[in-house]
């Protein structure tokens, strides 16, 4: 379900921000942690989520 995937991405971003900081976090890291393709992130978010 789309809402589950969006939640996965947000959780992965939160983990990456906590570990690496906002500036050092990349979309690739978030995609890897969320186990989704980078394009999937852009489906839900057009910019990095603060």
Residue pairs with C-beta under 8 A, 6 or more apart in sequence:
2 44
5 34
5 36
5 40
5 44
6 44
8 34
8 35
8 36
9 30
9 34
9 36
9 40
9 41
9 44
9 45
9 49
10 49
11 34
12 30
12 31
12 32
12 33
12 34
13 25
13 30
13 33
13 34
13 48
13 49
15 33
16 25
16 29
16 30
16 33
17 25
20 29
22 48
22 50
25 48
27 38
27 41
27 42
27 48
28 38
30 41
31 37
31 38
31 40
31 41
34 40
34 41
